[in-house]
Amino acid sequence: MVRESAPRPTSGNMSEMNFLSGYKPDQVLFSVSEVASILGVSEQGVYKWIYAHKLPALRLGSQTLRVTRDALVNFAVEAFPSV
C-alpha cells in the first residue's frame, strides 16, 4: 500500500490545509514537483499515484501534468488522515 511508505506532510489537521500554507491561496494547479514537495514524497511516488488513478491530474499537452488544489486536498485528507 502506498500510504505506508509515505510520511505525513504535517502533524496538524489535514482538513485545515496547513500543508499548503506556503502557497498562494489562489493557486489552483500544482506541478508534480510541487505536489511531491508538499506531501514530502518523491516525484516518482506522485506519478505512481496519478497513474494508479489515486490522485486525479490534468494532462496539459503531451508531457505536462497538473494536480488541482481540490484534488490535492482530497487526496491528502484520505492518504494522510489525522491521528
Buried (B, 14 or more C-beta within 10 A) or exposed (E): EEEEEBEBBBEEEBEEBEBBEEBEEEEEBBBBEBBBBBBBBEBEBBBBBBEEEEBBBEEEEEEEBBBBBEBBBEBBBEBBEEE
